[in-house]
Amino acid sequence: MSQAGIIQTNATIGATTYTTMAGNAAPVAGVLTIVGSNGINTIGAGGTVTINGIVQKVKVTLTSAQIKTLKATPITIIPAQGANTIIVPVMYTAKFIYAGTNQFTNGNDIQLLYTPFYGVLPVFTAGQIHLAVSQYTINSYNIAHTVYNAGRIDNVDFIVRNVGPAEFAGNAADDNTIIIEVLYYVSTLT
């Protein structure tokens, strides 16, 4: 009996959920066949699967305490993927959730970037975070003609950070949060 379906794997580590959308699967006589766009390799009968070039999704929820320390302690959104790899962001969405108690003060822009601070993607400005209203940011990231020296963005973490001169303060109730979702793929250049 053959049943086809979509493969989607989810792994949650701490507050981060990783989702991989890998295409269609149809088992035939005990063998799992994966049909995807590119970059899917299966190795041996043990079922090891390596996925490169497939669009993946990561979702992170930042607590008020994490937001208040983003300058000194950036949060890794996507960890480095190994030698000769580059994380390529395709699109991201973010939601600042104002819980209705009190606002953030101080702080500055929150941005997504490669460590140590290349390839800046604005998430929220200080003006947005300081408001007493929830906000969305939706962005398709166009990286056409972006040039980086070798070693700057290969095998590095993709992080979120407060790039302003001071940490965020305020929100004494510690109930405001930010949810960030990034669609990305991993490019292997060997």
C-alpha positions in Angstrom: 0.0 0.0 0.0 1.5 3.3 -1.0 0.5 6.6 0.7 2.0 9.9 -0.4 2.1 13.0 1.8 4.1 16.1 2.7 7.1 15.7 4.9 7.4 18.4 7.5 9.6 18.0 10.5 9.5 20.2 13.6 12.1 20.4 16.3 11.8 22.7 19.3 15.0 23.7 21.2 14.2 26.1 24.1 11.9 28.9 22.7 13.0 28.2 19.1 11.0 26.0 16.7 12.7 24.7 13.5 10.5 23.5 10.7 11.8 21.8 7.5 9.5 21.6 4.5 11.1 18.9 2.4 8.6 18.0 -0.3 6.5 14.9 -0.9 7.1 11.3 0.3 5.8 8.0 -1.1 6.9 4.7 0.5 7.3 1.8 -1.9 8.0 -1.7 -0.6 9.5 -0.4 2.6 11.6 2.3 1.0 10.9 5.9 1.6 11.3 8.0 -1.6 11.6 11.7 -1.1 10.7 14.0 -4.0 11.9 17.6 -3.5 13.4 20.4 -5.5 17.1 20.0 -4.8 19.6 19.2 -2.2 18.0 16.1 -0.7 20.3 13.2 -0.1 19.7 9.8 1.6 22.6 7.8 2.8 22.4 4.0 3.5 19.6 2.0 4.9 19.9 3.7 8.3 17.7 6.6 7.0 20.2 9.5 7.4 18.9 12.4 5.4 20.9 15.6 4.6 18.9 18.6 3.5 20.6 21.5 1.7 18.9 24.1 -0.5 15.4 23.4 0.8 13.5 26.3 2.3 13.2 25.9 6.0 11.4 27.9 8.7 12.5 29.0 12.2 10.2 30.7 14.7 11.5 32.3 17.9 9.6 34.1 20.7 11.6 36.7 22.6 10.5 37.4 26.2 10.6 40.9 27.7 13.7 39.9 29.6 15.5 38.8 26.4 14.4 42.0 24.6 15.8 44.1 27.4 19.3 42.5 27.0 19.5 42.1 23.2 22.4 44.6 23.0 24.7 42.7 25.3 23.2 39.2 24.6 22.0 38.8 21.0 19.8 35.8 20.4 20.7 33.2 17.8 17.9 32.7 15.4 19.7 30.1 13.1 22.9 28.5 14.3 25.9 28.2 12.0 25.4 25.3 9.6 28.9 24.0 9.2 32.0 24.5 7.0 31.4 26.1 3.5 27.7 26.9 4.3 25.8 30.2 4.1 22.4 30.9 5.7 20.3 32.6 3.0 17.3 34.5 4.4 14.4 34.5 2.0 11.7 36.3 4.0 10.9 37.2 7.6 7.9 38.3 9.6 7.9 39.7 13.1 5.2 40.7 15.6 5.8 42.9 18.6 3.0 42.0 21.1 2.1 44.9 23.4 0.4 43.1 26.4 -1.4 46.3 27.5 0.5 46.9 30.7 3.4 49.3 30.0 5.8 50.2 27.2 9.4 49.7 26.6 11.7 52.8 26.9 15.3 53.4 25.8 16.7 51.0 23.3 16.9 51.4 19.6 16.4 49.3 16.4 16.1 45.6 16.6 17.8 43.9 13.6 18.5 40.4 12.1 22.1 39.9 11.0 25.0 37.6 10.6 27.5 37.5 13.4 29.6 39.6 13.9 27.0 42.1 12.5 26.9 41.8 8.7 23.9 41.8 6.4 21.5 44.0 8.5 17.7 43.3 8.2 15.6 45.8 10.2 12.9 44.2 12.4 11.6 47.0 14.5 12.7 50.6 15.1 12.8 52.1 18.5 9.7 54.2 17.6 7.7 51.0 17.0 8.8 49.2 20.1 8.1 52.2 22.3 4.4 52.4 21.2 1.6 51.1 23.3 0.2 49.0 20.4 1.2 45.7 18.8 3.1 45.9 15.5 3.9 43.7 12.5 6.9 43.7 10.2 6.8 41.7 7.0 9.8 41.7 4.7 11.1 39.8 1.6 14.8 40.0 1.8 16.4 40.8 -1.6 20.1 40.0 -1.5 20.8 40.7 -5.2 24.3 42.0 -5.7 25.3 41.9 -2.1 29.0 41.1 -1.8 30.7 39.9 1.4 34.4 38.9 1.8 34.9 35.2 2.3 34.8 34.3 5.9 32.3 37.0 7.0 29.0 35.2 6.5 30.0 31.5 5.9 29.5 29.2 8.9 28.3 31.9 11.2 25.1 32.3 13.3 22.2 34.4 12.1 21.1 36.5 15.1 18.7 39.2 16.4 20.2 42.2 18.2 19.5 45.6 19.6 21.9 47.8 17.6 21.3 51.0 19.5 23.5 52.7 22.1 21.5 51.4 25.1 19.5 48.4 26.2 15.7 48.5 26.3 14.1 49.4 29.6 10.5 49.8 30.9 7.8 47.2 30.6 8.0 46.6 34.4 5.3 43.9 34.0 7.7 41.9 31.7 4.7 40.9 29.5 5.6 42.4 26.1 7.1 39.9 23.6 8.3 39.6 20.0 7.8 36.7 17.7 10.1 36.3 14.7 9.7 33.8 11.9 12.4 33.5 9.2 12.2 31.5 6.0 15.7 30.5 4.8 17.8 28.0 3.0 21.3 26.8 3.5 23.7 27.1 0.6 26.7 24.8 0.5 29.6 26.2 -1.5 32.4 23.7 -2.0 
